[in-house]
Structure formats: C-alpha cells, structure tokens
Amino acid sequence: MQHSRFTSLLNNYKTKTTTRVVLVVFLAILSLACYYIVSSYINYKETTLSRLDAIAKTLSLQINGDKHAELTTSCKDKGCIKTNDENSLYSTIQQQLQTTKQGNDLKSDISTLYYNDTLKKFLYVVNSSHEPYYLDEYKQNKEKFLNIYQQGGTLPEYTDEYGTWLTALRPIKNKQGKVIALLEVDERYDDFLHIADKELYKNIAVMLVIFGIVAFVLLHYVRSILLNDEKTKKDLQRSHKLINEHNTEILNSIYYAKKIQTAMLPPLALIHKNLPKSFVLYTPKDIVSGDFYFFKEIIPQQLFYIAACDCTGHGVPGAFMSMIGNNILEHVIHNTPNITPAQVLTQTNIEITNTLKQEGATEQSRDGMDVALCLINMATNTLTYAGANRPLYAVDAQGILTEHKGDKRPIGGLDNEGYKFTQHTITLIQGTSYYMFTDGYADQFGGDKDKKFSTKKLKETLCAVNLKPANEQHYNIAQAHNNWKAHYEQTDDILLIGFGL
C-alpha cells in the first residue's frame, strides 16, 4: 500500500521540468556533500596540527632545559636508564610528559630528542611511555627536523617504519636561550582518520537530515510552484499576444497616417518643374514626421511659394501639427491674392493661435511651428523671404555664405498673437545656391564625442557642395549626416531644401 502511494506520488511529479529541478537539487546536494567531505578532512587536519603545536609549545616552555642538558651529560650511554624512576632528572621530565599526554587524551607518546653533533643523529632522551628507550636513534625525518630545530613547527602527514604521523615540534631551551633538545608531540594519521571520520559521519548525518527535510518540502511544493509558473507563462503569452495585436493595429494606423501625410506633401516633380536645379532632403525620425515642405504655384513656372516647416515635436504629435500647419498655409495663400511672405506668416500665426485656442492662454498649448518661406518670381529674378525662427542661406559661386535671418518668433505658441513678421527681398543670382532647412540636421548627435553636428558644420558642408549638381548635393549632404550619425539614433526629423537658377 505504501509502495503504491509512493509510486503514485512519484508519477504525479514526473514532468520534464520537475525532473530537471529535482536533478539540479540532487546534484547540488551531492556537490555540497563532496565539498563538505574534502573540506572537513582538510579542516580537521589543520585543527589537529594546531592542537598538537599548542600542546608542544606549552610543554616545551615548562620543561627545564638545563636539567634536560644535565641528564644527557650525566648519562651518556645508551640504555643506561631502564626504568622511569631510577634517575630523578629523567623521572621529573617523564612525569611532565606523561601528565600532558593523559591530560590531552593523546594516543601516541610524547618524546624529547636531542641532536648528537658527533654521531650526526637525533637520539631519544625522555618519553611518556612506561618503558624508556633512552638514547635510541630516531631514524626518520632528520633533514626536516634540522630545518625547524631552532624555531619549531609542524610536519603534516609523513610516514616512518611505525606508521603515518601528524607531528608538532618545539625547541627546549636552557636559561641562556640555547636550543638543547626538541619536544615531539604527534598523532598517528590512522587515529586522526578514525576521529575525523567519526566527526565527519556525525556532521554528514546532520546534513542529510537537513537536506532530507528540505528535499521533502521542495518536492511537496515544486509541483504547485511549477504549475503557477506555467500559468504565469501562459498569462504572459496571452498578454504579449494582445500587446502585439494592439501594436500592429497602432502601427497600421500610423502607416495609414503616413500615406495621408505623404499625399499632403507637394509632388517633387512639381518642384523640379518650377526649379529644375533643386533637391529636397527629407528624412523623418519616425514613420510620420513633424517637418514638412510646402510648395504653391501662383503662376506656373513663374511665381510660386516654397517653404521648409518644422512643427512642435516629431512622430505622431508632430504629424498632426504638420497637417494643421500645411492646411492653414494653403488656406491663407489660396484665399488672399498678392499676399507677401511676411503677411502669410502673420496671418498663419493668427489662424494657428485661434485653431489651437492659444489666444490669451497662460498654461495651454505651446504648439506651433518654425518656418522659412520664400516667394520666388522668375520674371523679375527676385526672392522674397520671411522666416519664423528659421534662416535662409545663400552660397555664391566663390563659396561665400550669406545668412538671411528670420524673426525670432515661432508661428503659434503663447504670447505671440498679433505679431507682424518682416521680410527680405533678394535678387536671384546665377551660380548662387539657396538653402532652407529645419533644425534636425544641425542637432544630430554623433561623431567621436557624441556631440551635435552644429550649424557651423552645416555651413561648411553647404559651402563645399554648392557648385555641384542638385542630385550630387543631395547625396553629399545626406552622406555627411549619415557619417556623423554613425551608430547613434537619429535625433529629430530632418528637412533641407536646396535650389538655384
């Protein structure tokens, strides 16, 4: 019955994910156990050596070095001491060794050794055993003992004819501080392993009990956790699908708005028909743009308006504003015969202010647009320019740039109602190129130091290309922007119109 219930319980948890989790837990426990076993042996060995060294250090300070030297001087023959109590010097030191051995529960004898310079050997002197082996030769580790004869130390895990040992050595000194013997305190490695194994098995048992409890709790709850994770995953997938559907709908709407905005822009062929040596560099930051170019024929190939306009914002908000601005420009020019560029901007400002309910406002809409507007009369070879925060550049055949500045006022916005814009009349000259643009080109971040392209660099670029054909100017100006931008994101919508006679 119990076996059947256990099998049923296991079958309930046999999913791929559960198996992986249990396997990971098992491997983690196994790794921790292996690490614990190895580290326990190492730690216990280090603890044992430290304990032996502490015993040796304490006892070496208690032994009278002068008495020890007197013993070896007065009794120079091997085997001259056969019992522990026949020599008072030997008996006193032997009792110290025996007391220390018993007090510290040592299994191996404690011994003193001295180095015979004549024989070049270490010899036993006093030991804690019941039978002396006075002046017997110590045949192992002579070199190691000599290396630490003066200062003492430990010898981890060495083997002699009697077994494998962990040993601590400390010098015994006379009143003058001269080393006259070594105190040896050791423990059989087999005894160490036996004690270490007992301690280790006890700790492993405790560890297994703890891990068993953890594993039981984990197995008990892992199923519900995984089921919750699966539910969360499905909820996220549904949410992700819903978001994607909404995003697709929004993108489709924006792309449809792009079609409308593109249809609103004048055909480039119409501009080229009236200005054969012209180009329009138009690069929206997003799908739709807050910049737009405007062209209105009054008399075909003789009298026409051309403008570069930059509305507040970019993307969808900018696109809405561009449609409002385009429609109002078209309306003002179409319904007011013989209107000048300055009058166009003045009237457009009034109508945008009214449309966006900005008149007298203090905290409402600050939306509007910056405009460079030109009326070109091919019959008189004149250009009449008016600007709202946007200039007109003229670069002559010698590469000298003249900047015609517009009014430092936008179209629309707060505190702008009733403002009358000014205009400039310029004679069109063969070989001179004229440029209108929004601020997106000069404001592009890039270069080696992530800085703006700047108006200065724009002027230098225009002066370098002004004598080239319109299509080459378009390519070179676009390439200069792309090289500067490199891997950086486009900062703003870009619009630049160039033309010449």
ZIZICOR-V720442 format. One record per residue. N is the residue number from 1. OMEGA is omega in degrees with one decimal (* if undefined). Layout:
n-><N/N>
omega-><OMEGA/OMEGA>
//
This chain:
n-><1/2/3/4/5/6/7/8/9/10/11/12/13/14/15/16/17/18/19/20/21/22/23/24/25/26/27/28/29/30/31/32/33/34/35/36/37/38/39/40/41/42/43/44/45/46/47/48/49/50/51/52/53/54/55/56/57/58/59/60/61/62/63/64/65/66/67/68/69/70/71/72/73/74/75/76/77/78/79/80/81/82/83/84/85/86/87/88/89/90/91/92/93/94/95/96/97/98/99/100/101/102/103/104/105/106/107/108/109/110/111/112/113/114/115/116/117/118/119/120/121/122/123/124/125/126/127/128/129/130/131/132/133/134/135/136/137/138/139/140/141/142/143/144/145/146/147/148/149/150/151/152/153/154/155/156/157/158/159/160/161/162/163/164/165/166/167/168/169/170/171/172/173/174/175/176/177/178/179/180/181/182/183/184/185/186/187/188/189/190/191/192/193/194/195/196/197/198/199/200/201/202/203/204/205/206/207/208/209/210/211/212/213/214/215/216/217/218/219/220/221/222/223/224/225/226/227/228/229/230/231/232/233/234/235/236/237/238/239/240/241/242/243/244/245/246/247/248/249/250/251/252/253/254/255/256/257/258/259/260/261/262/263/264/265/266/267/268/269/270/271/272/273/274/275/276/277/278/279/280/281/282/283/284/285/286/287/288/289/290/291/292/293/294/295/296/297/298/299/300/301/302/303/304/305/306/307/308/309/310/311/312/313/314/315/316/317/318/319/320/321/322/323/324/325/326/327/328/329/330/331/332/333/334/335/336/337/338/339/340/341/342/343/344/345/346/347/348/349/350/351/352/353/354/355/356/357/358/359/360/361/362/363/364/365/366/367/368/369/370/371/372/373/374/375/376/377/378/379/380/381/382/383/384/385/386/387/388/389/390/391/392/393/394/395/396/397/398/399/400/401/402/403/404/405/406/407/408/409/410/411/412/413/414/415/416/417/418/419/420/421/422/423/424/425/426/427/428/429/430/431/432/433/434/435/436/437/438/439/440/441/442/443/444/445/446/447/448/449/450/451/452/453/454/455/456/457/458/459/460/461/462/463/464/465/466/467/468/469/470/471/472/473/474/475/476/477/478/479/480/481/482/483/484/485/486/487/488/489/490/491/492/493/494/495/496/497/498/499/500/501>
omega-><178.9/179.0/179.4/178.9/179.6/178.2/178.7/178.8/179.0/-179.0/178.5/-177.0/-175.1/166.9/-178.7/-177.0/178.7/179.1/179.1/-178.4/-179.5/179.1/178.6/179.0/179.7/179.2/178.2/178.2/180.0/179.6/178.7/179.5/178.6/179.0/-178.5/179.2/-178.4/-177.5/178.8/176.7/-178.7/-178.7/-178.7/176.9/179.9/178.3/179.4/179.1/178.2/179.1/179.0/-178.9/179.2/177.4/-178.1/-178.1/-179.1/-177.1/-179.0/178.4/-179.3/-177.6/178.8/-177.1/179.8/178.0/178.9/178.5/178.2/178.9/-177.8/178.5/-176.5/-178.3/-169.9/-175.0/177.4/177.6/-179.6/174.3/-174.9/177.2/-174.6/-172.6/-177.3/179.3/-174.7/178.2/-180.0/-175.4/-178.8/-178.7/-178.5/178.9/176.0/-179.4/-177.1/179.1/179.3/179.3/-178.1/-178.2/-178.9/176.1/178.8/179.3/-177.8/-179.5/171.2/-176.3/167.4/-178.1/171.1/-176.2/178.7/-177.1/-179.1/-178.6/-176.0/-177.4/168.8/-179.3/173.9/174.9/-178.7/174.0/-174.9/-178.5/-179.3/179.9/179.9/166.2/-173.7/177.8/168.6/-177.9/170.4/-166.1/-174.3/167.2/-179.6/-177.9/179.4/179.1/179.6/-178.3/-178.1/-176.0/-174.1/-173.1/-178.1/-179.7/-179.3/176.1/-178.1/166.6/172.4/-174.0/170.3/-175.5/-177.9/179.4/179.5/-168.6/162.6/-168.9/170.1/-179.1/176.0/-178.4/171.7/-173.5/174.2/-177.0/179.5/179.6/179.4/178.9/-179.9/179.2/175.3/172.4/-177.9/173.7/-177.1/179.0/178.3/179.4/177.5/176.7/177.6/-179.2/179.7/179.4/-179.9/179.8/178.4/179.9/-178.3/-178.5/177.6/-179.6/178.5/179.2/177.9/-178.6/-179.1/177.1/179.9/180.0/177.5/178.2/179.4/-178.7/179.5/179.1/-179.4/179.6/-178.8/-174.8/-174.1/-179.8/-178.9/178.1/-178.7/177.4/176.6/177.5/-180.0/178.2/178.4/179.4/179.8/177.1/178.7/178.7/178.0/179.0/179.7/178.9/-179.6/178.3/179.0/178.9/178.2/179.3/178.8/178.4/-179.7/179.8/178.3/178.3/-179.8/178.3/176.0/176.0/177.4/177.9/179.9/-179.4/178.8/178.5/179.3/-177.7/179.3/177.3/178.2/179.2/178.3/178.1/-179.4/178.9/-179.5/179.1/-176.1/-179.0/-177.3/174.0/176.3/173.4/-173.3/-176.8/177.6/175.6/-179.7/-177.5/175.3/-168.0/171.4/174.7/172.4/175.1/-172.7/176.7/-178.7/176.8/171.0/171.1/-175.1/177.1/180.0/-177.1/-176.0/175.1/171.6/-174.7/169.7/-172.2/-179.1/-179.0/179.0/177.5/174.5/-176.9/-175.1/178.8/178.5/-179.5/176.7/-179.4/-179.2/178.6/176.8/-178.5/-179.9/-178.6/-178.9/175.9/179.9/-178.0/-177.3/-177.1/-177.2/-173.7/-179.2/-179.7/175.4/179.3/-178.6/178.2/179.5/178.8/177.5/-179.0/179.9/-179.0/177.6/178.3/179.6/-174.5/176.8/177.9/178.6/-177.5/-177.9/177.5/-178.4/-175.7/179.1/-177.9/177.1/-176.5/-176.5/-171.4/172.4/-176.4/179.3/178.5/172.0/-172.4/163.7/-173.2/178.5/168.9/-176.3/178.1/-177.1/-179.8/-178.5/-178.1/178.5/177.2/176.7/-172.9/170.2/-176.4/172.4/-179.4/178.0/-177.7/170.0/177.5/172.7/179.9/-176.2/-175.0/178.3/179.1/178.8/-176.1/174.4/-179.5/174.1/-173.4/175.5/177.1/179.3/179.4/172.9/168.2/-176.3/-178.0/-178.0/175.1/-175.8/-177.2/177.2/-178.9/179.3/-178.1/179.0/-178.8/179.5/174.8/-173.4/174.6/178.4/-176.5/176.4/179.5/176.2/178.0/-176.5/-174.5/171.1/-173.6/171.6/-173.4/-174.9/-177.4/-176.9/-177.2/-177.6/176.8/178.8/-177.7/-177.6/-173.6/178.0/178.3/177.5/176.8/173.6/176.8/179.8/180.0/176.9/178.3/179.8/179.6/-179.5/179.5/-178.6/-173.7/-167.3/-178.5/-178.4/175.2/-173.9/-177.9/177.5/175.3/178.9/-178.2/-176.1/179.4/177.4/-179.3/178.1/177.6/-178.5/179.1/179.6/-178.0/180.0/-175.7/-179.2/176.8/176.2/-172.7/-172.3/171.7/-178.6/175.5/176.4/-179.9/176.7/178.1/176.1/179.8/*>
//
